[in-house]
Amino acid sequence: MSDITEDEARIAELRRSLGEEHPETLAGMLDLAERLWAAGRLGTARALEEQVVATRLKQFGENHADTLKAMGKLATTIGAQGDLARARQIQERIVELAPEVWGEEGRDTWRALNNLAGTVAAEGDLDGARELLEHAIARMADLWGEADGDSLAAMGNLAAILWQIGDRDEAYWLQHQVVETRRRVSGEDDTATRAAIVAFAVMQRASGI
């Protein structure tokens, strides 16, 4: 039996034993949605996420961490399906509510802004994405330092945006900084370090280095 099939059986049992709206059932549904997403079954994943969001809105309202996290997962799926405008709308609402739910200094608050910037960039508004990321990086670096994983993730995203805009010298310098910091903090074999190295290598090849 595949992992997805096992998870589907588990969710069916949770629905029978605990009910559709039990926290354990809802958490299991989101876990299943992630597996479906990874398997390319976005439509099925979206249906589960929409059900979880609707239930959590009914139970908690928008101003709750569980609701916002489910909304964030749904927005990612919707964006992957190509409906960037709807994904952006959801993410903008999350960003609006995040300071009240997670606090001005909460990691999830700034991760939400980073996610929104990705969708804005995917829509083609590179300048808008750059502005969001520069704001996020400045605040995250102030809160946790430039060597923090979330700060580095946002810096890598900004480097990619700068490269697309054509500001390649700044993009190259920033990505180099990300690579060297990740090497120092996490080591050469870390997954995020390897991904940063690959992105930097692309820039080097394009620059003839």
TIGUGU-419274 format. One record per residue: residue in three letters; x, y, z of N, C-alpha, C, O in turn. Coordinates in steps of 0.2 Angstrom, whole numbers, plus 5000, padded with zeros to 4 digits. Layout:
# TIGUGU-419274
ALAXYZXYZXYZXYZ/...
***
This chain:
# TIGUGU-419274
MET500449945000500050005000500450065000500950075004/SER500350114996500750174995500650225001500150215005/ASP501150265002501050315008500350355007500050365012/ILE500250375001499650415000499050375002498550395005/THR498950315000498450265001498350255008497750255011/GLU498950245012498850235019498650305023498250295027/ASP498850355020498650425023497850435022497450455026/GLU497650415016496950425014496550375019495950395021/ALA496750315020496450265025496350295032495850285035/ARG496950325034496950355041496450415041496150415046/ILE496450455036495950515037495250485037494850515040/ALA495150435033494450405033494250385040493750395042/GLU494750355043494650325050494550385055494150375059/LEU494950435054494850495059494250525058493950545063/ARG493950535052493350565050492750525054492350545057/ARG492850455054492350415057492350415064491850425068/SER492950415067493050415074493050475078492750485083/LEU493250525075493350595078492850645075492750695078/GLY492750635069492350685065492750735061493350735061/GLU492350765056492650805051493050865053493550885050/GLU492850895059493050955061493550945067493750995070/HIS493750885069494250875075494950905073495150895067/PRO495250935077495950955075496450905073496750915068/GLU496350845075496850795073496650775065497050755061/THR495950775064495750755057495950815052496250795047/LEU495950875054496150935050496850935049497150945043/ALA497250915054497950915054498150855049498650865045/GLY497850805049497950745045497850765038498150735033/MET497250795037497050815030497650865027497750855021/LEU497950905031498450955028499050915026499450925022/ASP499250865031499750815029499650775023500150775019/LEU499050755022498950715016498950765010499250745005/ALA498750825011498750875005499450885003499650894997/GLU499950885008500650895006500950835002501250844997/ARG500750775004500950715000500650714993500950704988/LEU500050734992499650744986500050794982500150784976/TRP500150854985500550904981501150884978501350894973/ALA501550844983502250824980502150774975502550764970/ALA501550734974501450684969501150714963500950684958/GLY501050784963500750814957500050824957499750844952/ARG499650794962498950794962498650854966498450854971/LEU498750914962498650974965497850994966497651024971/GLY497450964962496750974962496450944969496050974972/THR496750884970496450844976496750874982496450884987/ALA497350894982497650934988497250994989497151014995/ARG497151034984496751094985496051084988495851124992/ALA495751034986495051014989495151004996494751035000/LEU495650974998495750955006495951025009495651035015/GLU496351065006496551125010495951175010495851205015/GLU495551175005494951225005494451195011494151245014/GLN494451135012493951105017494251125024493851145028/VAL494951125025495251135031495151215032494951235038/VAL495251255027495251325028494551345030494451385035/ALA494051315027493351335028493151315035492751355039/THR493351255038493251235044493551275050493251295055/ARG494151295048494551335053494251405053494251435059/LEU494051435048493751495048493051495052492951545056/LYS492751445052492151435055492251425063491951455067/GLN492751385064492951375071493351435075493151455081/PHE493751465071494251515074494151585072494351635075/GLY493951595065493951655062494651665059495051615059/GLU494751725055495351735052495951745057496451725055/ASN495751775062496351795067496551745071496551745077/HIS496851685068497051635072497651595068497651595062/ALA498151575071498751555068498551485064498851485058/ASP498151445066497951385062497651405056497751375051/THR497151455056496851475050497351505045497251485039/LEU497751545047498251575043498751525040498851535034/LYS498951475044499351425041499051385035499351375030/ALA498451375037498051335031497951375025497951355020/MET497751445026497651485021498351495017498351495010/GLY498851495020499551495017499651435012499951445007/LYS499551375015499551315011499151315005499351294999/LEU498551335006498051345000498251394995498251374989/ALA498551444997498751494992499351474988499351484982/THR499751434991500351404988500051354982500351354977/THR499551314984499351264979498951304973499051284968/ILE498551354975498251394970498751424965498651424959/GLY499251454968499751484964500051434959500251444953/ALA500251374962500551324958500051294952500351274947/GLN499451304953498951294948498851344943498551334938/GLY499251404944499251454939498751514941498751564937/ASP498351514946497951564948498251614952498151614958/LEU498751654950499151694954498851754957498951774963/ALA498351774954497951834956497551814963497551844968/ARG497251754963496951724969497451714974497251724980/ALA497951684972498451664977498751724981498851734987/ARG498851784977499151844979498551874984498751904989/GLN497951874982497451894986497451864993497351904998/ILE497551804993497551765000498151785004498151795010/GLN498751785000499351805004499351875006499651885012/GLU499051915003499051985005498551995012498752035016/ARG498051955012497651955018498051925024497951945029/ILE498451875022498851845028499351895030499451905036/VAL499651925026500151975028499852035032500152055037/GLU499252055030498852105034498652085041498752125046/LEU498452015042498251995048498851965052498851965059/ALA499451955049500051915053500251955059500351925064/PRO500352025059500652055065500152045071500452035076/GLU499552045070499052035075499151965078499051955084/VAL499151915073499151845075499851825078499851785083/TRP500351835074501051815076501451865079502051845082/GLY501251925079501651985082502152015076502351985071/GLU502352075077502752105073503452075072503752085066/GLU503652035077504352005076504251935075504751895076/GLY503651905074503551835073503851815066503851845061/ARG504151755066504451725060503951715055504051735049/ASP503351695057502851675052502651745049502351745043/THR502651795052502451865049502851875043502651905038/TRP503551865044504051885039504051835034504251845028/ARG503951775035503951715030503351735026503351715020/ALA502751755029502151775024502351825019502151825014/LEU502751875021502951925017503351905011503351925005/ASN503851855013504251825008503851785003504051784997/ASN503351745006502951705001502551754996502551734990/LEU502251804999501951854995502351884989502151894983/ALA503051894991503451924986503551874980503651894975/GLY503651814982503651764977503151764972503251754966/THR502551764974501951774970501951834966501751834960/VAL502051894969502151954965502651944960502451974954/ALA503151914961503651904956503451864950503551874944/ALA503051814952502851764947502351794943502251774937/GLU501951844945501451884941501851934936501551964932/GLY502451944937502851984933503052054936503352094933/ASP502852064942502952134945503552124949503552124955/LEU504152124946504752114949504952174953505252164958/ASP504852234951504952294956504552284962504852304967/GLY503952264962503552264968503852204972503852214978/ALA504052154969504352094973504952124976505152104982/ARG505352154973506052184975505852224982506252224987/GLU505352274981505252314987505052274993505252294998/LEU504652224992504352184998504952145001505052145007/LEU505452114997505952084999506452125003506752105008/GLU506652185000507052225003506852255010507252255015/HIS506152265011505852275017505952225022506152225028/ALA505752165019505852105024506552085026506652075032/ILE507052095022507652075023507952125029508252105033/ALA507852185028508052235032507752225039508152225044/ARG507152205040506852195046507052125049507252125055/MET507152075045507352005047508052015050508251985055/ALA508452045046509152055048509252095055509652075059/ASP508852135056508852175062508652135068508852135073/LEU508152085067507852045072508351985073508451975079/TRP508551955068508951885069509651885066509951835067/GLY509751935062510451945059510451915052510051875050/GLU510951935048510951915041511151845040511051815035/ALA511451815046511651735045511051695047511151635046/ASP510451725049509851685050509651645044509651675038/GLY509351585045509051555039508551585035508551585029/ASP508051615039507551655035507751715032507551735026/SER508251755035508551805032508951785025508851815020/LEU509251735025509651705020509151685014509351695008/ALA508651655016508151635011507851695007507751695001/ALA507651745011507451805008507951835003507851864998/MET508651835006509151865002509251824995509351854990/GLY509151764996509251724990508651734985508851744979/ASN508051744987507551764983507651834980507451844974/LEU507851884984508051944981508551944976508551984971/ALA509051904977509651894972509351874965509551894960/ALA508851824965508551804959508151854956508151864950/ILE507751894960507351954957507852004954507752024948/LEU508352024957508852074954509152044948509252084943/TRP509251984948509551954941509051954936509251974930/GLN508451944937507951954932507852024930507752034924/ILE507852064934507752134933508352164928508252204924/GLY508952134929509552154925510052184929510552204927/ASP509952194936510452214940510952164943510952144948/ARG511352134938511652074939512252084943512452034947/ASP512652134944513152144948512952134955513252104959/GLU512352174957512152164964511852094965511952074971/ALA511552064960511252004961511851954963511851904967/TYR512351954959512951914960513251924966513451874970/TRP513351984969513651994975513251964981513451934985/LEU512551974980512151954985512151884986512151854991/GLN512051844980512051774980512751744983512751694986/HIS513251774981513951754984513951764991514151714995/GLN513651814994513551825001513151765004513351745010/VAL512651755001512151695004512551635004512551595009/VAL512951614998513251554998513851545004513851495007/GLU514251605004514751595009514451595016514751565021/THR513951635018513651625024513351565026513451535031/ARG512951535021512751465022513251415023513251365027/ARG513851415019514351375020514651375027514751325031/ARG514751435030514951455036514551425042514751395047/VAL513851435041513451425046513151355046513151315052/SER513051325040512751255040513151205037512951145037/GLY513651225033514151175030513951165023513451185021/GLU514451135020514451125012513851075010513551085005/ASP513751025015513250975013512550995015512050955013/ASP512351045018511751065019511251075013511551105008/THR510651055013510251065007510151135005510251144999/ALA510051185009510051255007510651275005510651325000/THR511251255008511851275005511951254998512151294993/ARG511851194997511851164990511451194985511651214979/ALA510851214987510351254982510651324981510651344975/ALA510951354986511251424985511851414980511951464976/ILE512251364981512851354976512651344969512951374965/VAL512051304968511851294961511551354958511751374952/ALA511251394962510951464959511551504958511551544953/PHE512051504962512651554961513051524955513351564951/ALA513051464954513451434948513151454941513451464936/VAL512451454941512051484936512251554934512451574928/MET512351594939512551664938513251664936513351714931/GLN513651624938514351624936514451604929514851644925/ARG514051554927514051534920513851584915514151604910/ALA513251624917512951674913513451734912513451774908/SER513851744918514351804918514951784914515451824914/GLY515051724912515651694909516251694914516851694912/ILE516051674920516651664926516751594926517151574931/
***
